[in-house]
């Protein structure tokens, strides 16, 4: 018996519709939580201004030739990476709405402004 005889055309239509609904629900969730990558290079964050959804993650990569540091000190978020050697990464999750200054204690001119909405 062939597959065509085993399944009616309406069975394929119902399956395709179910898959379309499933993927429509999953894809926005995956995109909403995808981390945004920020580079630390030449004593700066690049990009240096971000707007992300609440719960979003910022993936900070030290792709410079020197050690960096990442910290946030606000009433709703405290984070301190300690020294961040060349080639290492830090993930920051912003689980509260607001605007946050991300800084490097080693290089005080480095500023990253993250707004979580």
VENRAPE-V236760 format. One record per pair of residues at least 24 apart in sequence whose C-alpha atoms are under 10 Angstrom apart, sorted by the first residue. I is the first residue (numbers start at 0). J is the second residue. D is the distance in Angstrom with one decimal. If there is no record, write none. Layout:
BEGIN
i j d
I J D
I J D
END
This chain:
BEGIN
i j d
31 55 7.2
31 56 9.5
32 56 6.9
32 57 9.9
32 92 9.9
33 57 8.9
33 58 9.7
34 58 5.9
34 59 9.6
34 90 8.4
34 91 9.1
34 92 9.0
35 59 8.3
35 90 9.5
35 91 9.9
36 60 7.2
36 88 9.7
36 89 9.9
36 90 9.1
37 61 8.8
37 62 9.8
37 88 9.7
37 89 9.8
37 90 10.0
37 111 9.1
38 62 6.4
38 63 8.3
38 88 9.4
39 63 6.1
39 64 9.7
39 65 9.5
39 66 9.7
39 67 7.7
39 68 9.5
39 69 9.8
39 85 9.5
39 86 9.9
39 88 9.7
39 103 9.6
39 109 8.8
40 64 7.8
40 65 8.6
40 67 9.2
40 109 9.8
41 65 8.9
41 109 9.4
42 66 9.9
42 67 8.3
42 103 8.9
42 105 9.4
42 106 6.6
42 107 9.0
42 108 7.4
42 109 6.0
42 110 9.4
43 67 9.9
43 102 9.6
43 103 9.0
43 106 8.5
43 107 9.7
43 108 7.5
43 109 4.9
43 110 7.0
43 111 8.3
44 101 9.2
44 102 9.0
44 103 9.3
44 108 9.9
44 109 6.4
44 110 6.6
44 111 6.0
44 112 9.5
45 109 9.8
45 110 9.5
45 111 8.1
46 110 9.9
46 111 7.6
46 112 9.3
47 100 9.9
47 101 9.2
47 109 8.6
47 110 6.5
47 111 4.4
47 112 6.1
47 113 8.2
48 100 9.6
48 101 10.0
48 110 8.7
48 111 5.8
48 112 4.8
48 113 6.0
48 114 8.1
49 98 9.6
49 99 9.9
49 111 7.8
49 112 6.3
49 113 4.8
49 114 6.2
49 115 8.4
50 97 9.9
50 98 8.8
50 112 8.5
50 113 5.8
50 114 4.7
50 115 5.9
50 116 7.3
51 93 8.4
51 96 9.5
51 113 7.3
51 114 6.2
51 115 4.9
51 116 6.3
52 93 8.2
52 94 8.8
52 95 9.4
52 96 8.2
52 114 8.3
52 115 5.2
52 116 5.0
53 92 8.5
53 93 5.9
53 94 5.3
53 95 5.9
53 96 5.7
53 97 8.6
53 114 8.8
53 115 5.0
53 116 5.3
54 91 9.7
54 92 6.1
54 93 5.2
54 94 4.3
54 95 7.2
54 96 8.7
54 115 7.9
54 116 9.0
55 91 8.3
55 92 5.7
55 93 5.6
55 94 7.1
55 95 9.6
55 115 7.6
55 116 9.4
56 89 10.0
56 90 6.5
56 91 5.4
56 92 4.4
56 93 6.3
56 94 8.8
56 115 9.9
57 89 8.1
57 90 5.7
57 91 5.2
57 92 6.5
57 93 8.0
57 113 8.9
58 88 6.8
58 89 5.8
58 90 4.5
58 91 6.5
58 92 8.8
59 87 8.5
59 88 5.5
59 89 5.1
59 90 6.2
59 91 7.8
60 84 10.0
60 85 8.6
60 86 6.9
60 87 6.1
60 88 4.5
60 89 6.6
60 90 8.8
61 85 5.5
61 86 5.3
61 87 5.6
61 88 6.2
61 89 8.5
62 86 5.5
62 87 7.8
62 88 8.9
63 87 10.0
66 103 9.9
66 105 8.1
66 106 9.6
67 102 9.7
67 103 6.4
67 104 7.8
67 105 6.2
67 106 7.4
67 109 9.7
68 101 9.8
68 102 7.6
68 103 4.7
68 104 5.9
68 105 6.3
68 106 8.2
68 109 9.8
69 101 6.7
69 102 5.7
69 103 4.9
69 104 7.1
69 105 9.0
69 109 9.6
69 110 9.9
69 111 9.8
70 100 8.5
70 101 5.7
70 102 5.4
70 103 6.3
70 104 7.3
71 99 7.1
71 100 6.2
71 101 5.0
71 102 6.5
71 103 9.0
71 111 9.9
72 99 8.2
72 100 7.7
72 101 8.1
72 102 9.0
73 97 9.8
73 98 9.2
73 99 7.0
73 100 8.0
73 101 9.7
74 99 9.8
75 99 9.2
79 103 9.5
79 104 9.5
81 105 9.9
END
